[in-house]
């Protein structure tokens, strides 16, 4: 056990010791290209890039900062705008406003891709002229594509919109329950209709609330106590058993929990035929 622990400690020390060797140290780049210098330890309080101007030859960013004993360790990103050697330390300031003090130099070399002394872009290499008639061919191609697109919009798009309009909207469970609930609320509907509605509600909420393992009586009690599931079931019991049930009932509010369920996804509870 001690031997395995010792190997883990040695491996962890070795991995940490190898981190600085893997850090990026881009000290040279062409104008406008990005360079990254990682794991630079600088003394003093936290540093940040100095405000730049249009004449600043280097754009500098501080990517990350970590504590490093009494100092701080930085990941820096820089991009040179003028060729030459530049000291990135000169473009840093203290975040707390204190004097910058002495910092180790961070010299980078920015090179130009233009020839020395070039003041304007070079002449492009000569190329052969395009054959005559190329623009006319382009006109014919664009015109043909435009006509084909117009025909597609007029005929294919119209047929798609027509089929989309003709598509039937699938009814929800609320649409299916509404006529029965409204009829019972108005005092209509026979006992069979009320019993069918009760069976439908109990079966739906047993499936929705995962009450298949409960006995029927326990499941009904749990459904009644549920804030969303019990609303319509409690109102149905009032219609079934109270001598004078409340006259004013908000049917729309009672059907709200069933609007997101399609009628086809929930089959009605139909008693098995006699003799089956």
C-alpha positions in Angstrom: 0.0 0.0 0.0 2.8 2.4 0.9 4.7 1.5 -2.2 1.6 2.3 -4.4 1.1 5.6 -2.6 4.8 6.5 -3.1 4.5 5.8 -6.9 1.4 8.1 -7.1 3.2 10.9 -5.3 6.2 10.6 -7.6 4.0 10.5 -10.7 2.0 13.5 -9.6 5.3 15.5 -8.9 6.6 14.5 -12.3 3.4 15.6 -14.1 3.5 19.0 -12.3 7.1 19.4 -13.1 6.5 18.8 -16.8 3.8 21.5 -17.0 6.2 24.4 -17.6 7.9 22.4 -20.4 4.6 22.2 -22.2 3.8 25.8 -21.9 3.7 27.9 -25.1 6.3 30.5 -25.6 5.7 32.4 -28.9 8.3 35.1 -28.9 8.2 35.7 -32.7 5.3 36.3 -35.2 4.5 38.2 -38.3 2.5 41.4 -38.3 -1.1 40.8 -37.3 -0.6 37.2 -36.2 -1.3 36.0 -32.7 1.3 34.7 -30.2 0.8 33.2 -26.8 3.2 33.2 -23.9 2.1 30.9 -21.0 3.2 30.4 -17.4 5.1 33.8 -17.0 5.8 34.6 -13.4 5.8 38.4 -12.7 6.4 40.1 -9.3 4.1 42.5 -7.6 0.3 42.9 -7.6 -2.0 41.8 -10.4 -1.2 43.2 -13.9 -3.5 44.1 -16.8 -2.9 45.5 -20.3 -2.4 49.2 -20.5 -5.0 51.2 -22.4 -4.0 51.1 -26.1 -4.2 53.8 -28.7 -4.1 53.9 -32.5 -0.3 54.2 -32.3 0.3 51.3 -29.9 2.6 48.8 -31.8 1.4 45.8 -29.8 -2.0 44.5 -28.8 -1.7 42.6 -25.5 -4.3 40.5 -23.5 -4.1 38.7 -20.2 -5.7 35.3 -20.7 -5.4 33.9 -17.2 -3.9 34.6 -13.8 -2.9 32.3 -11.0 -1.2 32.8 -7.6 2.5 31.7 -7.6 3.9 32.1 -4.1 4.3 35.8 -3.4 4.0 36.5 -7.1 1.5 35.8 -9.9 1.6 33.6 -13.0 0.1 34.8 -16.3 -0.9 33.5 -19.7 -0.5 36.4 -22.2 -1.7 36.8 -25.8 -0.1 39.4 -28.0 -0.3 40.6 -31.6 2.2 42.9 -33.2 1.0 45.7 -35.5 4.5 47.1 -36.4 7.6 45.1 -37.3 10.5 45.2 -34.8 11.3 44.1 -31.3 8.9 45.0 -28.5 9.0 44.5 -24.7 5.5 43.4 -23.6 6.3 44.4 -20.0 6.1 48.1 -21.1 2.4 47.5 -22.1 1.3 46.3 -18.6 -0.1 48.3 -15.7 -1.0 47.4 -12.1 -4.7 46.7 -11.7 -4.7 48.5 -8.3 -3.2 51.6 -9.8 0.2 51.2 -7.9 3.5 51.9 -9.7 4.6 49.3 -12.2 8.1 48.9 -10.8 10.8 46.7 -12.3 9.5 43.8 -14.4 11.6 41.2 -16.3 11.7 41.9 -20.0 9.3 40.1 -22.3 10.8 40.8 -25.7 9.0 39.6 -28.8 10.1 39.9 -32.4 7.5 41.1 -35.0 8.4 40.5 -38.6 6.9 41.8 -41.8 5.8 39.6 -44.8 6.4 42.6 -47.2 9.7 43.1 -48.9 12.0 45.6 -47.2 11.3 49.1 -48.3 8.0 48.2 -50.0 5.5 51.1 -49.6 2.6 49.8 -51.7 1.2 46.4 -52.7 3.1 44.4 -55.3 1.8 44.1 -58.8 -0.3 41.0 -59.3 1.0 38.3 -61.6 -0.3 38.5 -65.1 -3.1 36.1 -66.0 -4.8 35.2 -69.3 -8.0 37.1 -70.1 -11.3 35.3 -69.9 -12.8 34.4 -73.2 -15.5 36.7 -74.6 -19.0 35.7 -73.9 -18.4 34.6 -70.3 -20.6 37.4 -68.9 -23.4 36.4 -71.3 -23.2 32.8 -70.2 -23.5 34.0 -66.6 -26.6 36.0 -67.5 -28.2 33.0 -69.1 -27.3 30.8 -66.0 -28.7 33.3 -63.5 -31.8 33.9 -65.6 -32.5 30.2 -65.9 -32.1 29.6 -62.2 -34.4 32.6 -61.5 -37.1 31.1 -63.7 -36.8 27.7 -62.2 -37.0 29.2 -58.7 -40.1 31.1 -59.6 -41.8 28.0 -61.0 -40.9 26.1 -57.9 -42.5 28.9 -55.7 -45.6 29.0 -57.8 -46.3 25.3 -58.1 -44.4 23.3 -55.6 -44.8 25.8 -52.8 -48.5 26.2 -53.5 -49.1 22.5 -53.4 -47.2 22.2 -50.2 -49.2 25.0 -48.6 -52.4 23.4 -49.8 -51.5 20.0 -48.3 -50.4 21.7 -45.1 -53.8 23.5 -44.9 -55.7 20.3 -45.6 -53.9 18.4 -42.9 -56.2 17.7 -40.0 -55.4 19.0 -36.6 -55.2 16.1 -34.2 -57.8 16.6 -31.4 -56.6 16.7 -27.8 -58.0 14.8 -24.9 -59.5 18.1 -23.7 -61.4 18.3 -27.0 -62.7 14.8 -26.5 -63.8 15.4 -22.9 -65.4 18.9 -23.4 -68.8 17.8 -24.7 -69.2 15.2 -22.0 -68.1 17.5 -19.2 -70.3 20.4 -20.5 -73.3 18.1 -20.8 -72.9 16.7 -17.2 -72.2 20.2 -15.8 -75.5 21.4 -17.4 -77.4 18.6 -15.6 -77.5 16.2 -18.6 -75.9 12.9 -19.2 -77.0 9.6 -17.8 -75.3 7.6 -15.1 -73.5 5.5 -17.7 -71.9 8.7 -19.2 -70.8 9.9 -15.8 -69.4 6.5 -14.8 -67.5 6.4 -18.2 -66.0 9.8 -17.5 -64.9 8.7 -14.0 -63.3 5.6 -15.4 -61.5 7.5 -18.1 -60.1 10.1 -15.6 -58.9 7.4 -13.1 -57.3 5.4 -15.9 -55.5 8.4 -17.4 -54.1 9.7 -14.1 -53.1 6.2 -12.9 -50.9 6.0 -16.0 -49.7 9.6 -15.8 -48.9 9.4 -12.0 -47.5 5.9 -12.1 -50.2 4.4 -9.8 -50.6 1.0 -11.6 -49.2 -0.8 -8.6 -51.7 0.7 -6.2 -55.1 -0.7 -5.5 -58.0 1.0 -7.2 -59.3 2.7 -4.0 -55.8 3.9 -3.0 -55.2 5.2 -6.5 -58.4 7.2 -6.5 -57.5 8.7 -3.2 -54.1 9.7 -4.4 -55.6 11.2 -7.6 -58.1 13.3 -5.6 -55.4 14.7 -3.4 -53.2 15.7 -6.4 -53.6 19.4 -7.2 -53.8 19.1 -10.9 -55.2 15.6 -11.3 -58.0 15.8 -8.7 -59.7 19.0 -9.9 -62.0 17.4 -12.5 -62.4 14.2 -10.5 -63.6 16.0 -7.4 -66.0 18.1 -9.5 -67.3 15.0 -11.1 -68.0 13.5 -7.6 -69.9 16.6 -6.7 -72.0 16.2 -9.8 -72.6 12.6 -9.0 -73.3 12.6 -5.3 -74.1 16.2 -4.1 -77.9 17.0 -4.0 -77.2 20.5 -5.2 -73.8 20.7 -6.8 -72.3 24.2 -7.5 -73.9 25.7 -10.6 -71.0 28.0 -11.7 -68.2 25.8 -12.9 -65.2 26.9 -15.1 -65.1 24.0 -17.5 -62.1 25.5 -19.4 -60.0 25.5 -16.2 -61.0 21.9 -15.4 -59.8 20.8 -18.9 -56.5 22.6 -18.9 -54.4 19.6 -17.8 -55.7 17.6 -20.8 -54.9 20.1 -23.6 -51.3 18.8 -24.1 -52.5 15.1 -24.5 -53.8 13.9 -27.9 -57.0 11.9 -27.9 -55.4 9.2 -30.0 -52.7 8.5 -27.5 -55.2 7.5 -24.8 -57.9 5.0 -25.6 -61.2 5.1 -23.7 -61.9 2.6 -20.9 -64.5 0.3 -22.5 -66.0 -2.5 -20.4 -65.5 -6.0 -22.0 -68.5 -7.4 -23.8 -70.8 -9.7 -21.9 -69.8 -13.3 -22.1 -66.3 -12.5 -23.2 
